[in-house]
Amino acid sequence: MCVLVVVVVVVVVVVVVVVVVVVVVVVVVVVVVVIVVVIVVEVIVVIVVVVVVVVVVVVVVVVVVVVVVVVPVVVIIVVVVVILSDFL
């Protein structure tokens, strides 16, 4: 059972790292695209781009918060269930 817990924790950590890396890459790409668009186009499009950036940032923040909150909770639940199953 302890091996199972270690495997689950390692998998969860790897998934969290991958999600965070993907989110960071997406944010960097979006920011670069926004900078290029802002340099190239007019004010109306800039306003639209700013709105899109705000939406993307909000989504990224929500994803990061969910990952930071949900993943530890799931890990704790798995560990507790495994520990309890050893006693039962």
N, CA, C and O atoms as a GROMACS GRO file, in nm:
protein
  352
    1MET      N    1   0.082  -0.122   0.000
    1MET     CA    2   0.000   0.000   0.000
    1MET      C    3   0.086   0.128   0.000
    1MET      O    4   0.052   0.227  -0.064
    2CYS      N    5   0.196   0.122   0.072
    2CYS     CA    6   0.282   0.241   0.078
    2CYS      C    7   0.339   0.273  -0.060
    2CYS      O    8   0.354   0.390  -0.096
    3VAL      N    9   0.370   0.169  -0.137
    3VAL     CA   10   0.420   0.190  -0.273
    3VAL      C   11   0.314   0.260  -0.357
    3VAL      O   12   0.344   0.350  -0.435
    4LEU      N   13   0.189   0.217  -0.339
    4LEU     CA   14   0.078   0.280  -0.412
    4LEU      C   15   0.068   0.429  -0.379
    4LEU      O   16   0.049   0.512  -0.468
    5VAL      N   17   0.081   0.461  -0.252
    5VAL     CA   18   0.075   0.602  -0.210
    5VAL      C   19   0.187   0.681  -0.276
    5VAL      O   20   0.164   0.791  -0.327
    6VAL      N   21   0.307   0.626  -0.276
    6VAL     CA   22   0.420   0.695  -0.338
    6VAL      C   23   0.396   0.715  -0.486
    6VAL      O   24   0.422   0.823  -0.540
    7VAL      N   25   0.347   0.612  -0.553
    7VAL     CA   26   0.320   0.621  -0.697
    7VAL      C   27   0.215   0.729  -0.723
    7VAL      O   28   0.231   0.811  -0.813
    8VAL      N   29   0.108   0.728  -0.646
    8VAL     CA   30   0.001   0.827  -0.665
    8VAL      C   31   0.055   0.968  -0.642
    8VAL      O   32   0.024   1.059  -0.719
    9VAL      N   33   0.132   0.986  -0.538
    9VAL     CA   34   0.187   1.120  -0.508
    9VAL      C   35   0.280   1.165  -0.620
    9VAL      O   36   0.275   1.281  -0.661
   10VAL      N   37   0.365   1.076  -0.669
   10VAL     CA   38   0.457   1.111  -0.778
   10VAL      C   39   0.378   1.149  -0.903
   10VAL      O   40   0.410   1.248  -0.969
   11VAL      N   41   0.276   1.070  -0.936
   11VAL     CA   42   0.194   1.100  -1.055
   11VAL      C   43   0.126   1.236  -1.039
   11VAL      O   44   0.123   1.316  -1.133
   12VAL      N   45   0.072   1.261  -0.923
   12VAL     CA   46   0.004   1.390  -0.899
   12VAL      C   47   0.103   1.506  -0.912
   12VAL      O   48   0.071   1.607  -0.974
   13VAL      N   49   0.221   1.490  -0.856
   13VAL     CA   50   0.322   1.597  -0.864
   13VAL      C   51   0.362   1.621  -1.009
   13VAL      O   52   0.376   1.736  -1.052
   14VAL      N   53   0.381   1.513  -1.085
   14VAL     CA   54   0.417   1.528  -1.226
   14VAL      C   55   0.307   1.599  -1.303
   14VAL      O   56   0.334   1.688  -1.384
   15VAL      N   57   0.182   1.560  -1.278
   15VAL     CA   58   0.069   1.626  -1.346
   15VAL      C   59   0.064   1.774  -1.311
   15VAL      O   60   0.041   1.858  -1.398
   16VAL      N   61   0.084   1.806  -1.185
   16VAL     CA   62   0.082   1.947  -1.143
   16VAL      C   63   0.193   2.025  -1.213
   16VAL      O   64   0.170   2.135  -1.263
   17VAL      N   65   0.312   1.969  -1.217
   17VAL     CA   66   0.424   2.037  -1.282
   17VAL      C   67   0.394   2.059  -1.430
   17VAL      O   68   0.419   2.167  -1.483
   18VAL      N   69   0.342   1.956  -1.496
   18VAL     CA   70   0.310   1.968  -1.639
   18VAL      C   71   0.205   2.076  -1.661
   18VAL      O   72   0.218   2.159  -1.751
   19VAL      N   73   0.100   2.076  -1.579
   19VAL     CA   74  -0.006   2.176  -1.593
   19VAL      C   75   0.050   2.317  -1.573
   19VAL      O   76   0.018   2.408  -1.650
   20VAL      N   77   0.131   2.334  -1.472
   20VAL     CA   78   0.187   2.467  -1.445
   20VAL      C   79   0.278   2.512  -1.560
   20VAL      O   80   0.273   2.628  -1.601
   21VAL      N   81   0.360   2.421  -1.612
   21VAL     CA   82   0.448   2.455  -1.725
   21VAL      C   83   0.365   2.494  -1.846
   21VAL      O   84   0.395   2.594  -1.912
   22VAL      N   85   0.262   2.417  -1.876
   22VAL     CA   86   0.176   2.448  -1.991
   22VAL      C   87   0.110   2.584  -1.973
   22VAL      O   88   0.105   2.664  -2.066
   23VAL      N   89   0.060   2.610  -1.854
   23VAL     CA   90  -0.005   2.739  -1.827
   23VAL      C   91   0.094   2.854  -1.846
   23VAL      O   92   0.060   2.956  -1.906
   24VAL      N   93   0.214   2.838  -1.794
   24VAL     CA   94   0.315   2.943  -1.807
   24VAL      C   95   0.350   2.967  -1.954
   24VAL      O   96   0.360   3.081  -1.998
   25VAL      N   97   0.367   2.859  -2.030
   25VAL     CA   98   0.399   2.873  -2.173
   25VAL      C   99   0.286   2.944  -2.246
   25VAL      O  100   0.311   3.033  -2.327
   26VAL      N  101   0.163   2.906  -2.218
   26VAL     CA  102   0.048   2.970  -2.282
   26VAL      C  103   0.044   3.119  -2.248
   26VAL      O  104   0.021   3.202  -2.336
   27VAL      N  105   0.067   3.152  -2.123
   27VAL     CA  106   0.065   3.294  -2.083
   27VAL      C  107   0.175   3.371  -2.155
   27VAL      O  108   0.151   3.481  -2.203
   28VAL      N  109   0.294   3.314  -2.162
   28VAL     CA  110   0.405   3.382  -2.230
   28VAL      C  111   0.371   3.404  -2.378
   28VAL      O  112   0.393   3.513  -2.431
   29VAL      N  113   0.319   3.302  -2.443
   29VAL     CA  114   0.282   3.314  -2.584
   29VAL      C  115   0.175   3.422  -2.602
   29VAL      O  116   0.185   3.505  -2.693
   30VAL      N  117   0.074   3.420  -2.518
   30VAL     CA  118  -0.033   3.520  -2.528
   30VAL      C  119   0.022   3.660  -2.508
   30VAL      O  120  -0.014   3.752  -2.581
   31VAL      N  121   0.110   3.676  -2.411
   31VAL     CA  122   0.166   3.810  -2.386
   31VAL      C  123   0.249   3.857  -2.505
   31VAL      O  124   0.240   3.974  -2.544
   32VAL      N  125   0.328   3.768  -2.563
   32VAL     CA  126   0.408   3.805  -2.681
   32VAL      C  127   0.318   3.843  -2.797
   32VAL      O  128   0.341   3.944  -2.864
   33VAL      N  129   0.215   3.764  -2.821
   33VAL     CA  130   0.120   3.794  -2.929
   33VAL      C  131   0.052   3.928  -2.904
   33VAL      O  132   0.035   4.008  -2.996
   34VAL      N  133   0.014   3.952  -2.781
   34VAL     CA  134  -0.052   4.079  -2.747
   34VAL      C  135   0.042   4.196  -2.772
   34VAL      O  136   0.001   4.298  -2.827
   35ILE      N  137   0.166   4.182  -2.732
   35ILE     CA  138   0.263   4.290  -2.754
   35ILE      C  139   0.277   4.319  -2.903
   35ILE      O  140   0.276   4.434  -2.945
   36VAL      N  141   0.290   4.214  -2.982
   36VAL     CA  142   0.303   4.230  -3.128
   36VAL      C  143   0.178   4.298  -3.184
   36VAL      O  144   0.187   4.391  -3.264
   37VAL      N  145   0.062   4.250  -3.142
   37VAL     CA  146  -0.064   4.307  -3.192
   37VAL      C  147  -0.076   4.454  -3.154
   37VAL      O  148  -0.116   4.538  -3.235
   38VAL      N  149  -0.041   4.485  -3.030
   38VAL     CA  150  -0.049   4.624  -2.984
   38VAL      C  151   0.043   4.713  -3.067
   38VAL      O  152   0.008   4.826  -3.101
   39ILE      N  153   0.160   4.663  -3.099
   39ILE     CA  154   0.254   4.742  -3.178
   39ILE      C  155   0.200   4.764  -3.320
   39ILE      O  156   0.219   4.870  -3.378
   40VAL      N  157   0.133   4.662  -3.375
   40VAL     CA  158   0.096   4.665  -3.516
   40VAL      C  159  -0.039   4.733  -3.543
   40VAL      O  160  -0.053   4.800  -3.645
   41VAL      N  161  -0.138   4.719  -3.457
   41VAL     CA  162  -0.275   4.757  -3.493
   41VAL      C  163  -0.328   4.879  -3.421
   41VAL      O  164  -0.259   4.941  -3.340
   42GLU      N  165  -0.453   4.912  -3.452
   42GLU     CA  166  -0.512   5.037  -3.403
   42GLU      C  167  -0.579   5.022  -3.267
   42GLU      O  168  -0.576   4.914  -3.206
   43VAL      N  169  -0.638   5.129  -3.220
   43VAL     CA  170  -0.690   5.139  -3.083
   43VAL      C  171  -0.806   5.043  -3.056
   43VAL      O  172  -0.810   4.982  -2.950
   44ILE      N  173  -0.898   5.028  -3.149
   44ILE     CA  174  -1.014   4.940  -3.128
   44ILE      C  175  -0.968   4.797  -3.103
   44ILE      O  176  -1.016   4.730  -3.012
   45VAL      N  177  -0.877   4.752  -3.185
   45VAL     CA  178  -0.825   4.617  -3.170
   45VAL      C  179  -0.747   4.605  -3.039
   45VAL      O  180  -0.750   4.501  -2.973
   46VAL      N  181  -0.678   4.709  -3.001
   46VAL     CA  182  -0.604   4.708  -2.875
   46VAL      C  183  -0.699   4.688  -2.758
   46VAL      O  184  -0.669   4.613  -2.665
   47ILE      N  185  -0.813   4.756  -2.762
   47ILE     CA  186  -0.914   4.739  -2.656
   47ILE      C  187  -0.960   4.593  -2.651
   47ILE      O  188  -0.970   4.534  -2.543
   48VAL      N  189  -0.989   4.537  -2.767
   48VAL     CA  190  -1.031   4.396  -2.774
   48VAL      C  191  -0.921   4.305  -2.719
   48VAL      O  192  -0.948   4.211  -2.644
   49VAL      N  193  -0.798   4.334  -2.758
   49VAL     CA  194  -0.685   4.254  -2.710
   49VAL      C  195  -0.669   4.264  -2.560
   49VAL      O  196  -0.642   4.164  -2.493
   50VAL      N  197  -0.686   4.383  -2.507
   50VAL     CA  198  -0.676   4.401  -2.361
   50VAL      C  199  -0.783   4.318  -2.291
   50VAL      O  200  -0.755   4.254  -2.190
   51VAL      N  201  -0.903   4.318  -2.345
   51VAL     CA  202  -1.011   4.237  -2.287
   51VAL      C  203  -0.974   4.089  -2.292
   51VAL      O  204  -0.992   4.016  -2.195
   52VAL      N  205  -0.923   4.046  -2.407
   52VAL     CA  206  -0.883   3.906  -2.422
   52VAL      C  207  -0.772   3.871  -2.323
   52VAL      O  208  -0.774   3.765  -2.261
   53VAL      N  209  -0.676   3.959  -2.308
   53VAL     CA  210  -0.566   3.935  -2.213
   53VAL      C  211  -0.619   3.924  -2.071
   53VAL      O  212  -0.578   3.836  -1.995
   54VAL      N  213  -0.710   4.012  -2.035
   54VAL     CA  214  -0.768   4.007  -1.901
   54VAL      C  215  -0.838   3.874  -1.880
   54VAL      O  216  -0.824   3.811  -1.775
   55VAL      N  217  -0.915   3.830  -1.980
   55VAL     CA  218  -0.986   3.702  -1.970
   55VAL      C  219  -0.886   3.588  -1.957
   55VAL      O  220  -0.904   3.498  -1.874
   56VAL      N  221  -0.781   3.590  -2.038
   56VAL     CA  222  -0.679   3.484  -2.032
   56VAL      C  223  -0.611   3.482  -1.895
   56VAL      O  224  -0.591   3.376  -1.837
   57VAL      N  225  -0.577   3.599  -1.845
   57VAL     CA  226  -0.512   3.606  -1.713
   57VAL      C  227  -0.605   3.552  -1.605
   57VAL      O  228  -0.561   3.479  -1.516
   58VAL      N  229  -0.732   3.588  -1.612
   58VAL     CA  230  -0.828   3.537  -1.513
   58VAL      C  231  -0.838   3.385  -1.521
   58VAL      O  232  -0.839   3.316  -1.419
   59VAL      N  233  -0.846   3.332  -1.644
   59VAL     CA  234  -0.853   3.187  -1.661
   59VAL      C  235  -0.727   3.120  -1.606
   59VAL      O  236  -0.735   3.018  -1.539
   60VAL      N  237  -0.612   3.178  -1.636
   60VAL     CA  238  -0.485   3.122  -1.586
   60VAL      C  239  -0.483   3.122  -1.434
   60VAL      O  240  -0.444   3.024  -1.371
   61VAL      N  241  -0.524   3.232  -1.376
   61VAL     CA  242  -0.526   3.241  -1.229
   61VAL      C  243  -0.620   3.136  -1.171
   61VAL      O  244  -0.587   3.071  -1.072
   62VAL      N  245  -0.737   3.121  -1.232
   62VAL     CA  246  -0.832   3.021  -1.183
   62VAL      C  247  -0.772   2.881  -1.195
   62VAL      O  248  -0.784   2.800  -1.102
   63VAL      N  249  -0.708   2.852  -1.308
   63VAL     CA  250  -0.647   2.720  -1.326
   63VAL      C  251  -0.539   2.695  -1.222
   63VAL      O  252  -0.533   2.588  -1.162
   64VAL      N  253  -0.454   2.793  -1.202
   64VAL     CA  254  -0.346   2.778  -1.104
   64VAL      C  255  -0.403   2.759  -0.964
   64VAL      O  256  -0.355   2.674  -0.888
   65VAL      N  257  -0.504   2.837  -0.928
   65VAL     CA  258  -0.566   2.824  -0.796
   65VAL      C  259  -0.628   2.685  -0.780
   65VAL      O  260  -0.613   2.620  -0.676
   66VAL      N  261  -0.697   2.640  -0.884
   66VAL     CA  262  -0.758   2.506  -0.878
   66VAL      C  263  -0.650   2.400  -0.860
   66VAL      O  264  -0.665   2.309  -0.779
   67VAL      N  265  -0.542   2.413  -0.937
   67VAL     CA  266  -0.433   2.315  -0.926
   67VAL      C  267  -0.371   2.321  -0.787
   67VAL      O  268  -0.345   2.217  -0.725
   68VAL      N  269  -0.348   2.441  -0.738
   68VAL     CA  270  -0.283   2.456  -0.607
   68VAL      C  271  -0.373   2.410  -0.494
   68VAL      O  272  -0.324   2.359  -0.393
   69VAL      N  273  -0.504   2.426  -0.509
   69VAL     CA  274  -0.597   2.387  -0.401
   69VAL      C  275  -0.642   2.242  -0.417
   69VAL      O  276  -0.641   2.167  -0.319
   70VAL      N  277  -0.681   2.202  -0.537
   70VAL     CA  278  -0.741   2.070  -0.557
   70VAL      C  279  -0.638   1.959  -0.544
   70VAL      O  280  -0.664   1.856  -0.482
   71VAL      N  281  -0.521   1.978  -0.602
   71VAL     CA  282  -0.420   1.871  -0.602
   71VAL      C  283  -0.379   1.832  -0.460
   71VAL      O  284  -0.380   1.713  -0.428
   72PRO      N  285  -0.344   1.927  -0.373
   72PRO     CA  286  -0.310   1.886  -0.236
   72PRO      C  287  -0.427   1.816  -0.165
   72PRO      O  288  -0.406   1.721  -0.090
   73VAL      N  289  -0.548   1.863  -0.188
   73VAL     CA  290  -0.664   1.800  -0.125
   73VAL      C  291  -0.678   1.655  -0.172
   73VAL      O  292  -0.701   1.566  -0.091
   74VAL      N  293  -0.662   1.633  -0.302
   74VAL     CA  294  -0.671   1.497  -0.356
   74VAL      C  295  -0.560   1.410  -0.299
   74VAL      O  296  -0.584   1.295  -0.262
   75VAL      N  297  -0.440   1.464  -0.292
   75VAL     CA  298  -0.328   1.387  -0.236
   75VAL      C  299  -0.356   1.352  -0.090
   75VAL      O  300  -0.334   1.238  -0.049
   76ILE      N  301  -0.403   1.447  -0.013
   76ILE     CA  302  -0.434   1.423   0.128
   76ILE      C  303  -0.542   1.315   0.141
   76ILE      O  304  -0.530   1.225   0.224
   77ILE      N  305  -0.647   1.325   0.058
   77ILE     CA  306  -0.756   1.226   0.063
   77ILE      C  307  -0.702   1.087   0.030
   77ILE      O  308  -0.735   0.990   0.098
   78VAL      N  309  -0.618   1.078  -0.074
   78VAL     CA  310  -0.562   0.947  -0.113
   78VAL      C  311  -0.476   0.891   0.000
   78VAL      O  312  -0.487   0.773   0.034
   79VAL      N  313  -0.393   0.974   0.056
   79VAL     CA  314  -0.306   0.927   0.165
   79VAL      C  315  -0.389   0.881   0.285
   79VAL      O  316  -0.361   0.775   0.342
   80VAL      N  317  -0.489   0.957   0.322
   80VAL     CA  318  -0.575   0.920   0.435
   80VAL      C  319  -0.648   0.789   0.407
   80VAL      O  320  -0.656   0.702   0.493
   81VAL      N  321  -0.701   0.775   0.284
   81VAL     CA  322  -0.772   0.652   0.248
   81VAL      C  323  -0.677   0.532   0.254
   81VAL      O  324  -0.714   0.426   0.304
   82VAL      N  325  -0.557   0.548   0.204
   82VAL     CA  326  -0.459   0.438   0.206
   82VAL      C  327  -0.422   0.404   0.350
   82VAL      O  328  -0.415   0.286   0.385
   83ILE      N  329  -0.398   0.504   0.431
   83ILE     CA  330  -0.362   0.480   0.571
   83ILE      C  331  -0.477   0.410   0.643
   83ILE      O  332  -0.456   0.314   0.717
   84LEU      N  333  -0.599   0.458   0.620
   84LEU     CA  334  -0.716   0.394   0.684
   84LEU      C  335  -0.735   0.252   0.633
   84LEU      O  336  -0.771   0.164   0.711
   85SER      N  337  -0.712   0.228   0.505
   85SER     CA  338  -0.729   0.094   0.451
   85SER      C  339  -0.626  -0.003   0.509
   85SER      O  340  -0.652  -0.122   0.521
   86ASP      N  341  -0.509   0.048   0.546
   86ASP     CA  342  -0.409  -0.037   0.612
   86ASP      C  343  -0.456  -0.080   0.750
   86ASP      O  344  -0.428  -0.192   0.795
   87PHE      N  345  -0.528   0.008   0.817
   87PHE     CA  346  -0.578  -0.026   0.951
   87PHE      C  347  -0.698  -0.118   0.947
   87PHE      O  348  -0.722  -0.194   1.040
   88LEU      N  349  -0.776  -0.112   0.837
   88LEU     CA  350  -0.899  -0.192   0.830
   88LEU      C  351  -0.875  -0.333   0.781
   88LEU      O  352  -0.969  -0.412   0.770
   0.00000   0.00000   0.00000
